[in-house]
Amino acid sequence: MPRPIEALIDKHALQHNIALLREKAGKRFMWSVVKADAYGHGLHGLLDIFKLTDGLALLDVDEAVAVRNLGWKKPVLLIEGFFTYDDLNKVDRYGIDTLIHSDWQIEDLKKFNFKNKARVHIKLNSGMNRLGFLPARAKTVKEELEKIPMVEVVDFVTHFANSELTYPADGKLPVSGQLNNLVSLEELPCAKCFSNSGAILWHPEAADGAVRAGIALYGVSPDGNKTSEELGLTSVMTLRAGI
């Protein structure tokens, strides 16, 4: 007999969380972060609910192709960019947006013969120290990308470290400090996508045009000192097992 264990997925809970984050995001473009099969919740079975947002952000180009083949028409973004030059064939064919965070990616874009417009998003490192160009290079990177035929720069992207509500204002790197690291972008005519789940909930001062809703979509608090219930989030997955 099968093991007496199951994961129950509540679509209504996901819909509720999207509505809550939508209210916080206002009129900003909202990406649903659905990496790792929607954080293990089963991306394909939830596509009808994710249509309540404006686009999908994920890691693997084959995942992006799969949702295209399932009929997803809205934008799809590779939030760590493409991993190899060959990935660009699928980026081009299926109309997939891609993050650009390294010089080697720019060189690959220059070599590739795009048949369709390629939408790219420039990743900047505001203090997370994971991926991205230093903010001081934002202008030159943007100009270099804009010279490549068929490449369109959509916006600047960063990922806030320490966006929790309870992170101390005098901590090593609060959101205010990260925004200070990006102040030079105010002189550049380009859209911005800064806010993760924590910033959507608590940092309207980010003042960006697009946001990325991640863990909070699934009912998980992005602050370890605040419960999901306190934030009005509802758990999307319930694990149930026999004893």
N, C-alpha and C positions, 0 to 999 in steps of 0.2 A: 504494500500500500504506500501511497505517497507520504512524505513527511508532513506532520500536522503543523505546518507553518505557512504563513502567507503575509504578503505586503499589500495592504489595502490603500488605494490611491483615491483621494477625494477631490474630484474635479471642481466641486462647488467651493472647496477651501482655496484652491488655486485661483479661482475666479474672484473670490473675496480679497485675497492678498493683492492681486493685480489692481483691483479697484482702489484699495487703500493706498498703494504706491502711486497709482495714477493721480489720485487726489493730491498727494504730496508733490509730485513732479509737475503738476499744472499742465501747461500746453507743450512741455518739452517732449522731444522724440524719446521714446522709451524702448531700449533694447531689453529683451529677455535673455539672460545668460543661461544657456541650456547645455553647457559643457558636461562631459561624462554622462551622456544619456539623460540630460536634465537632472543632474545630481542623483542619478540612480532611480528617478521616478518614472522613466519610460517616455522619452521624447515623442515618439511617433504617436502614441495614444493620447497625447495632450496637445497636439498641434491645433486642434479646434479651439482650445482655450487660449493658447498663446497668440492666436490671431487678434485677441483683444489688445495686444501691444503692437509696436511698430516694426519690429525686426527681431531676428534671432542672432545671438552671439555665441559662438562655439569654438572648439579647438581644431577639430580634424576636418580636412577638406572633404573626405569621403562622407562624413556626417552631413556636411553642407549639400553635397550632391544628392544624398538620400532624401533630404527634406524637399529639395527641388523636384525630385522624381515623384514625391508624394503630393505635389501640387502647390507647394509653398511659393507664393509670388512676391511676398514682401522681401526687403533686404535681408541678407545673411552675411554675417561678419566673422572672419577668422580673427579672434581676439589675441592670438599670439602670432598672427601673420602666417604666411606660407613657410613651410619648412625646407622645401627643395625647389629647384628651378622647374622640375617637371610638374609640380603642383599648379604652376601658372596655366597649364593647359586647361585644367578644370576651372580655375578662377575665371578664365576668359570664356570658356564655353557655357558655363552655368551662371554667369553674372554674379560672382561672389565678391563682396568687399573684403579687403585685407588690411590688417594693421602693418605698418612699416616701422621697425624699431632698430634696424641695423644697416650699416653701409652695404653689406653684401647683398641685402635685398634690393637696394636701389640699383646696384650693378646688374642684378638679374632682370629687373624691370627694363633697364636700358637695352638688354640683349634680346628680350622677348618681342615677337611680332604680334601684337594684340590685334584681333579682328573686331573687338568690341571695346567700348569705353571701360577702363579699369578704375574703380573707385577705391582710393587708398586713404587711410587714416594714420596720421603721424603720432607715434607713441613717444611721450616725453617722460623722463624720470624726475618726479617732483619730490622724491625722498623715499619711495618704496624700495628702490635699489634692486629691482627685479629685471625689468626690461626698459629700453627706451633711450632716446638721445637726451643729452643734457639740454635744459631749456635755452642755454646760450646759443645752441646750434639750430634752434627752431626756424629762424628766418632762412638760413642757407639751405637747410634740408628741404624746406618748402619750395624754394626757388629751383633747386636741383630737380625735384620731382615734377614740377610744373613744366620743365623743359622736355620731358619725355612724351613722345607722341601717344595719344590715346589714354593718358593717365590724368585722372581728376583727383585733386586733393580735396577731401570732404571736410576734415576737421583735425584739430589737435586733441589727443586723448592722453589722460593720465589716470593712474590708480592711486587714490588716497590711502596712505598708511594712517592708522590711528584716527579713523573717522567716528569712533564710538562716542556716544553721548557722554559717557563717564570718563573719557580720557581727559586728564587735567590740562587746563589752558596753559599752564606753565611747564607742560611736559616737553620732552626733547623735540618733538615734531608734531604739533597740533595742525589741524587743517589750515588755520590762519597762516602758519609758517610755510606750509606747502603752497598756498596761494601766493605768498610773497615770492616764493621761488619761481612762480610763473608770471609775475607781474609784467615782464617784458612782452608777453603775448598781446597785451592790450594795444600795442602799436601795429599789430599784424592783422590784416583783414581776413580772418578765418574763423569758422565756427569752432566750438569747444564741446568736448564730452569728458567731463571730469568725475561726475558723481557715481559712486557705487551705492549699495544698499544703505549703508550708514549715512552717507552724505545726502541721499534722497530724503531720509527721515529727519535729519537734524541740521543740515548745513545748506540752507538756501543761498547763503552768501557765495557759494560756488558760481552761481549766475551763469550756468552753461546752457547750451541749446539742446543737448541730448544727455541722457542718463543711462546707466546700465544697472538694471535690477537683477540681483543675483540671489544670494541665500535667503533673503527675506521673502522672495516669491514663494518659497516652499514652506514658509511658516516658522523659520528659524531666526531668532534675534541676532543681529550683527553686533550686539554688545553683550559680552558675557555677564555683565552686571544688571542687565535688564531682561526680564522674561518675555517670551513671545506674547503671553497673555497681557502683560502690561502695555505692549505695543499694539494690541488688537490684531495680531497675526494668528492665523489658524494653521495647524499642522496639516500638510497635504498627505503625508504617509503615516500609516499606522502598521506596526509589525505585530502580528498576533500568532501565538503558538499554543499548542496543547501541552499539558504538563505530563 
